[in-house]
Amino acid sequence: MPTDDGERLAVDLFLPDEPGAQVQLATLIEALPYRKDDVTESYASTYERFVDEGFAVVRVDLRGTGSSTGIATDEYPEVERTDLRSVCRWIAAQPWSSGRVGMFGTSYSGFNSLQMAAEVERLGVSELGAVVAAYATDDRYTDDVHYMGGVLRALDLIDYPLYMVSMNALPPVPAVFGDGWRDEWRRRLEHTPAWLIEWLEHPVDAPTWRRGSIRLGPDGAGYERMGCPTMLVVGWADGYRNNSFRVIEQYDRHGLPWRLLAGPWVHKAPERARPGPNVDDDVEIVAFFDEHLRGGAPREAAPAQVYVREPVVPEPDLAFHPGRWVDVDRWPMPGARRLVKRCGRTGTAMHRVEGDVGWTAWNSCAGGLPWGQPLDQRADNARSMCLDWPITEAADVLGNAVVRLRVASDQPYGHVSVKLCDVAPDGTSHLIARGMLDLRHRGCWPADERGEVGRAPVDLVPGDWLDVEIGVEATTWRLTPGHALRLAVAGTDWPNCWPAPGPVTLSIDLASIEVDLPVVDDLADSTYEFVPGSGPSPDEADGVLWQYERDVIAGTSSVTTRYGGTYDGRHGAVVTDDYRGEIGISTVDPAHGWARGSSSYTIVWPEATVRTESTLEMTSDAEAWHTRIELRVWDGDELIAERTFTTEVPRR
């Protein structure tokens, strides 16, 4: 499929074998950089199901990835949206097309679905009639895998940012591309950057993050740009959940149809994600597209079904989270109120920051193992400043809590981590939700009143008091009598986030502490009936390593991960991938930390065997992050390319 500037996109087209009387089909697009023919070939079962429901489906290798030509310069470049406009227009011109197009996808393809919905008018994409975005954010700086509250996310560095270096270095599929695939491969190897370098070199909110952020674009425009109905799929154990309630509030405000399905899930399809209950989300997606692309029956149920979680014993691979479904008609919900918990004490608490506090919470975006769910929080609670409030009346938390406090640092820098936990009668502490803030970044995002971004962080004056407000991730939870609500305050959330650039002691004014909870009383159970999903895989932990180690003599803590496997792709491909990483921190001086990892892919085709490997060596001191990424590429047994990417970024 041609683009406006002459590149070619590799596309799979799925059509019904016998379209019958419906000769003109609405078409659903998924566009990914994750190689449709091998690395993510297993997604095809979803497309076949949509085709069985009478849709055409188009799957796209984005520019510079898979078997498409061009260079993949970064996540979500401007040209990606013009390429997708070309795809929409190409579809509309086909004799089997009704001219109505929808976009869908999980994570990356959910992102660009939302981005295209915001570009309907500017790009003139009148063909786009609806989008479904699963586990996708509306703000790439505050709610993605890069930064959290202005703090660099650490654990994510050894996964997605690293494996995209080696994946982007894989060649086009010979059987798809044809003659010249090696020439295109060499072009790709010479010119494709390591995306992580760009992300590290922009530690402050800036236009690079506003690109693709529908919450606030580079031109200062926000949700008013949205041009078609949108369905969101959200998981309370996933990292992309903050968009949930704020997006539907904005859709309500601007009069656009919306649908929200929010369950307890990690970053996987609700049909099989941990923890359950699992639902067949394809049924919900088909119904949404049928209504908005084909004029099908309008939805009679409430536009949102939201799962309210209840206390449970935490497990890293929790299979089922007890709770109940409730209906939401609009946001804010009628009857919603703010429940404010105050400390009720005076005085100052002194908190000496330890660099490895947070390991029981793990990363804030759970997915497939080793990216598991939080453990019992008591080990980290013991090294945090904690306040408990007994729960005497039942209530349901829905939305984003806020923690307010007055804090001072003895250094010109400092981080504050806040965690809300449910404490059972036996003392078990379950993480409900968390928030993070680099105190130097307070007020730096998403923009000021003029829509400007990129304001510089401001160093602290040691000993000066600051009144701060820390947003907590969107969540749901049943406050249960007999339990307690706990606020745990610490100076870091490691290994989820990289600690501050040196030893810190925080002073916290106890009388200032407030936990502001969004609560709805007397919520009735939903009567909506889902089609059950298939449930999680029983062998998910096979070959997986998730390990924590503390070296008492050296004064360090580290976590180590490993996963991967071998599987079949199309066109005779056999793929082997391997992902390994280590995150470490000094428990004596948390300025000194490291992230090391490797990611490799081997693909065996009838025509050739290729292999790529990327490695990361990243260290920090009090002044900067020092990063080195190395890429090596083999064609058969011959090493054909080696590239090194380096950067040194001041710790702003």
N, C-alpha and C positions, 0 to 999 in steps of 0.2 A: 504494500500500500504506500503510495508516494506522499511525502510531506511537502509543505510549501516551498522549502529550500532545496528540494531534490534528494533528500535522504530517503531511505526505504525502511518501513516498519514491517517486521515479521508478524503476521496475524494468523490466528486460527479462527475459522468460521464454522460454527456449529448450526446446522439447520435440521428441522424435522425431516425424517425419511419421507413421510407422506403428509404434507401440510393440509391436505383436504380442502375444505371450502375456504379456509383462512389463508388466502394466497399472499396477503400482505402482513408481514410480521413485525411486531415491536421487537426491538433489539436491545440486549443488555451487554454492556462493555465492562470488562475488567482489564486494567492496564497496570503492569507490574515490571520492576527491574529484576525479578527473581527467576528468570529463565523458564519459560512455559514448557519447554520440551524435555527438561531433565530434572533440575533441582526441585521444581514445584509441579511436576507433571501430575502428581497425585490429586491435584485440585479438580481434575477433569470430571470427576463424578458429580460435582455440583453443577457443572455446565450441562451435562447430559440430563440432569433432572429438570433444569429450567427449559431445555429443549422439549422434554416430554410434556411440559405445561404449555407448549405452543409459542415459545419465544425463540428468536434467533439469538445466538450468543457470539460475541467477538472477544477474543483474548489477545492482548497486545504485549509483545516485548517492547518496552520503552526504548527510546533512542539510545544507542550505544550499549545495549544489553541484549543477552540472548542472541538471536539471529538478526536483529535490526542494525542498520548502519548508523554512523555518527559517533559522538562522544558523550558519555554520561558525565557531565561536568559537576553535578551535585544533586542532592535531593530536590525535587520539585522546581527545576529551573523554569523560567518563563516560557522557553521553547516547548516544554512538555505540554503546556496547555494549548499552544497553537497546533502542536502535533495532534492532540486529542480532538481539537476542532476539525482537523482534516479527516480524522477517523469518523466523526459524527456525520460530516457532509458526504463522505464516501458511502456510508451506510444508507443515508437518506436517498441517494441516487440509484440504489440497486432496485431491480424490478420486484424482488421479494420483500422489500421494505415498506412498512407503513409510513415511514418518515418520523416515527416516534422512537426516541432513544432513552435508555436509562443507564446509569453507571452504578457499579456496586463493588464492594471488596472489603477486605480486612486489613487493617494497619495501613501500609503504603497506599494500596488501592482505595482504601476508605478515605485517606487524606486527599488524594487527587479527585475523588468523587465530590467531596465537599468543595474543593477549590474550583472545580468546573461549575458547580452550582452557583458559586459567587461570581462567575465570569459570563453567565448567560447573556447579559446585556452588552457588556464591554466587547466580548469576542463575537457577538452575534450568533450564538449557538442556540437558535430557536428550536432545534431538534431535541435538545435535552429536556425531558419532561419530568424526571424524578431521579433521586439518588438514594442509595442505601450505603451508609458508612458504619462499619463495625470496628470498634476499638481504634478510633481515629480522633485526633485532637483538633481544636480550633485555634490553638496558640502554640507555635513551634518552640518558642523560647521557654515559656513557663511550664509547659505540660507535654514535653517530649522526652526522649532519652538523653538529652544533652545537658540541661541545667535545671535545677529545682530551687526556687527561691534565690536565684543568683549563684548557687553553689554547683560546681561541676559534679555531675553524676559519675561515680567511680566504677561501679560494678558493670555498668553497661559498656564501658570501654573495651572489655575483653570479648564482647560478643558482636552485636550488629555492626558497630563502626569498624571493627577489624575484619569481619568476614566479608563485608562489602568490597574491601580492597581486593581480596582474592577472587570473589565471584565476578566482579567487574572485569577481571583480567582473563576470564575464560573466553574461548573463541566462539564465533557463530557455529551452529550445528552444520557439519558438512552436507548432510542430506537435505537440509532446508535451504542453505545459502547457495550451494552449488560451487562452481569454479570460482576461484578468487577468495575463498574463505580465509586462507592463510594471509593474504594481503590485507584483508580487513582486520584480521587479528593483530597484525603488526601495527597497523594504524591505531587500533585501540590501545595496545600496550604502550605506545610512544606518548599518547596524549591524555589518557584518562588520569585525573588526579586522585589522590587519596582523600576522600571526602572529609575524613576526620580532621585533617589539617585546617581546613576552612572553619570547621566548627570550633576548634580550640582557639583559633585566632580571633574569634568574636565572643569573648566571655561576657559581654554586656549586651543587653537587648539592642538590636541594630536592624537596619533595613534587610539584612540577609535573613533574619528570623521573621520579619514581617511578611516577606515573600511566602505566600502559601498559608498565611494565618488569617482565617476569615474573621476572627475576633477583632483584629485591627490590621489592615493592610498597609503597605508602604506609603500609600497616598492618604492615609488617615481614615479611609472608609472602613465600615464594619459590617454588621449583619444586614444592614439595609441593602447590601449588594445581592443577597441570596435571591435566586430567580426561579426556584422550582421546589416542589414538595420534597421533604427529606425524612428518612427513617434512620435513627441511630440505634446501634446495638452496643451496650455498655456492660462491662463486668466489674464488680466491686473489688475483685482481686487483681484487676488489670491496671496498667499505668495511665490509660487514656480515659479517665472517667470524669474529669472536671468539666468537660464540655457538656455533660449530660443535661443538667437542669438549666444552665445558663443559655444553651442553644435553644431549647424549647421555649424558654421565656422570651427570647428575642423573636422566635418565629411567631409566637402568639402576638407579640407587640406589632409585628409587621404584617400580620394577617395571612401567613403562609401555612399550608397544611403540614403536619408533622406526625411522626410516630416514634415512640421510644419503647425499646425492650431492654430492661436493665436487670440482670441477674447476678448471681454470686461468683461469676466465672473468672478464670484466668484468661490470658491472651490466646485463646483458642476458640473455635466455633462452639457456640452453646450446645450443639448436638452432642459433643463429646468432651467438653472442657471440664476440668476439675474446678471447684467442687460442684456437684449437682445441687438442685435438680436440673437435669438436662432437658432441653426442649428442641424440637425440630425447627430451627430458625428458618430453613428454606421455605417451609410452609408460610411463615409470616412474610418473608420477602416476596414470594410469588404473589400473595394477596395484595401487597402494597403496590407492586408494579402493575398488576392487573387493573387495579382501581385507577391509577394515575396515568397509565400509558395506553390502556385499552378500553377505558370507560366501564370497567367492571363494577360490581356491586359495591357501594360505599360501605365503609367499616361501621358496624353497629356498636361495637364495644368501645370503651374509653380508648383514647389514642395512646395511652401508656400503661404498660404493666410493669410494675417495679417490685422487686423481691426485697422484702425487709428481713434482714438476717437476725438470728437469735444467738445467744451464747452457745458455744460449743468448745470442746477440748481441742486446742490447736494442734494441727499435724502438718508437716511439710508437704504431704501429698493427700490432704483432706479430700475424700471422695464425695461427701455430701455435707452441705451446710444447712442445718435446720432453719426454718423461717416460713414466711408466707407471702403470697402474691397480693398486692393491692393495686387498685386502679388510680390513675391520675388523669384528670380531665384538662387541667391547665396548670400553669406555674406562674407565680407562687400559688400554692394550693389554698383554697378557702379554709379558714380555720387554722392555718399555720401560725405558729408563734415562736418567739425566741425564748429559750430557757437559759438563764444566765446563772452559772455557778461561780461564786466568789470564794476566795481563800478563807476569809474570816479571821485572819491572823495578821499581826503586825511584825515589823522587824525585817531584817535583811538575811537572805540565805546566800551563802557563798558556795559556788560550785566550781571546783577545779576540773577542767575539761580533760577527759581521757580519750585518746585518739581512736580507740577501738570499740567505743560504745555504739551499739546498734546492730550487732551481728545476728541477734535472734530475730530481728525484723526483716533481715535479708534485703532484697531489692523491692522497690515500690511497684514493679511491674512483674507479677508472677506469670509464668507461662508453662511450657513443658519443662520437666526436670532437666538440669539442676536449678532452674529458676522457680523454686518452689514457694510455698506459702509460709507466712510467719510462724515461728515457734512460740512456745511459752515465753512471755516477756520478762519473767522475774529476774533473770540474770542481768539484763540491761536496766530494768527498773531499779535494781539495788545500787547501780552506779549513776542514777539520775536523781534529780530533785522531784519527788512525787507528792502529789496531793490526792486524797481520796474523798469522794462524796458518796455516802450510802444512798442506794436507790430505794425509795419507799413507795413510789407510785409508778406503774407501768406507763410508758410512753414510747412513741416511735420517732426515731431520728431519721429525717430525710433531708439531704442537702449538704451544704458546706458549713462546718463549724468554724468558728474564729477563736483564736486565743489571743488575749491582750495581756501585756505585762510591761513593767518598767524594769529596764535592765541596764547595767553598766559593765564595761569590759576594762581590764587593767592593761589592755594593749590597744593599738589603733585599728584592730580588726577583731572579729569574733562572729561565730555562727550560733544560731539557736535552733535546736530541734525540739519539736513538740509532738508527743504521741498521746492519743486518747486510747485507753485500754478498758476492757471490761474485766473486773476482778471477781471470780467466782468465790463462793463461800470457802472452798478449800485452798484459796490463794492463787489458783491458776490465773494468769494474766494474758488476755487475748487482745491483740492489736486490732483496734477498730479502724483507725485512720491516722495519718500523720501530716505534718507540715514542716517546712524548712525555710530558713532565712539567713542570708549573709547580711549582717547588720550594716555593712557598708553599702549594700544595694537597696536599702530601704527607699521606697518611692521611685525606683528606677524603671518600673514597668507597670502595665504594658505601654503607657504613654502619659504625657502630661495633657493638660486641657487643650493644647493646640494640636494634639496628635503626633507630637515629636517623640522620637525614640533615640536610644543611644546615649542617654545622659550618663556621665561618668560617676562611678561610685565615689562616696565621700568617706575618707578615713575618719575613724572615731577619735574623740578626745578621751584618752584614758581617764576613767573615773567619772566621766559625765554620764548622767542618766538619760536614757532614751525611752520614750513611750512607743512601743511597737505593736503592730497587729499582724498576726501570722495566720494566713489562711490554711485551713485543713482540707485535705482532699475530700471530694464529694463521696458520700457513703450513705448507707442505711444501717440501722441497728435498733433492736428492741431493748429498751431499758427495762430490766427485769428486777422486781423487788427481791431483796435478799442479796443481790450483787452490789458492787460498787463501781462508780465511774472514776477512773484514775487519769490524771494528767501527769505525764512524765516529761520533764524538761531536761535537756542535756545540751552540750556544746558541739555535738556532732551526731551524725547518723551514718556511721561507717558499717559496711562497705558500700552502702547505697550512694553515699556522697563523700567527696574528698574533704578531709578536715581542714580547719583554718591553718594559716601559714606559721604556726608556732604555738607554744604553750599559752594557755589563756585561763584566767579565773574570772568567772562571771559573778556579778552581784545582782540578786533579784529581789525587788521590793515585794514582799509577800502580799501586802495589802492591795497591790495593784493587779493581782492576777484575776483574770476573768476567763471562763470558758463559756462561750456563747453558742448554744446548740439550736439548730433548726428542728423544731418538734411539731408533730401533728398528732392530735388526740383523736381517739375513737375511730381509727381507720377500719373500715369494714374489709373483710377478705374479698378478693376478686372472685367473680364467678366465671371468668374467662377460662376456657379449657384449651391447654396446649396439646399438641401432638408430642408425645415423649421422644426424647433423643436416644441415641444408641448407648451413650455413657462413655466414660474414659477408658483408655487402653489399659489392660492389666499389666502389661510389660513395659510401661513407660520408664521405669527405673533401670532397665537393662543397660549395662555398660556405662552408667552415669556415675560421675564422682562429684560430690559436694562435701567439702571438708574444711573444717576450721582448725587452726593450729596456733598456739601461743608459745613463743620461745622465751622462756623466763630469763635465760642468761643474756641473750642478745637484746631483750626488751622490744620484741616485735610481735605483731599478730598478723596472720595471713589467712586468706581463704583461697581454695583451689577448686577449679571446676574442670570437668571434661565430659563431652558427649559426642555423638556422631554415629555413623553406620553406613551400610551399603544397601542400595536399592536400584530398581530398574527405572529407566526413562524411556522415551520414545526413540524411534529410529535406531534401535539396537543398543541404546546407551546403558551402561552400568556405571552408577555413580557411587563414589565413596567420599564421605566428608568427615572431617575431624576438627573439633573445636576444643581448645585448651586455654586455660587462663589462670592467673594468680594476681590477687590484689593484696598488698601489704601496707602496714603502717607502723611507725615507731610508737611504742607506748610511752617512751620517755619524752620525745619531741615530735608531735604529730605533723610538724612541717615536713618531715621526711617520710615519703611514701613511695610506692611503686605500683605499676600495673604492667604485667607481662602476659603475653598471649601469643598463640599461633592459630591459624585457620588454614585448612587446605582442602582442595577439591581434586579428585582424580576422576576423569570421565574416559571410559573405554568405549569407543565406537568401532564399527567394522572398518572405517576408513583410517582411524588414528586413535592414539592414546595421548591425552593431554593432562597436565597437572599444574596447579597453581598453589603457592603457599605465601601467606603474609604473616609477618611477625611484628609484634609491638613491644617496645621497651620505653616505658614512660616513668620518669622519676620526678619528685618535687623536693624543693628545699624552701627556705623562707622567702626567696625572691621570685622563683619562676617554676613553671612546669617545663621539663625537657623531654621532647618526644622524638622517637625515631621509629619509623615504619619501614620494613624491608619487604620487597616483593620479588619472588623468584618464580619463573615460568619454564616448564619443560614441554617440548614436543617430542613424544616418545622418550628416549633416553637423553636427548640433547637439551641442555640448558640454553634457552633462546633469548631470555630477557632477565635482567636484574635492574630494579629501581629502588632508590632510597628516598624517603620523604622525611624531612626533619623540620622542627619548629621549636622555638623557645618563647614561651608566653609569660609575661609578667603576671604575678598573682594579684590581679585587680579585684 
